[in-house]
Amino acid sequence: MAMLADAVKEFDLALDDLSSIFDFVRAAIRLRPRLSGMLRWESMGAEEKTLVDRFLNQQTAEESLLYRGMVISLAGAFEQFIRRILRASVLSI
């Protein structure tokens, strides 16, 4: 049973990570169009301006593509979870 508890714990941690990433992506997507007016451009150095400008001009970052990657990560975590359960079950026979 300890092996199953470890599998559940690992899967739960993977879900927590995905939840944090989902929150970040959602915030970044909502913030990007509003960010330019919120920044103090005059206090930034050249490197920071370049980085912010590159972020603001990202037109290819589609929300659906980012979420697809997270679904793939979720599927991988679930597959690992099932594999651990099966392995523990076979070993206990």
Protein Blocks (a to p, Z undefined) as FASTA:
>chain_A
ZZmmmmmmmmmmmmmmmmmmmmmmmmmmmmmmmmmmmpcfklpcfklmmmmmmmmmmmkl
cfklmmmmmmmmmmmmmmmmmmmmmmmmmmmZZ
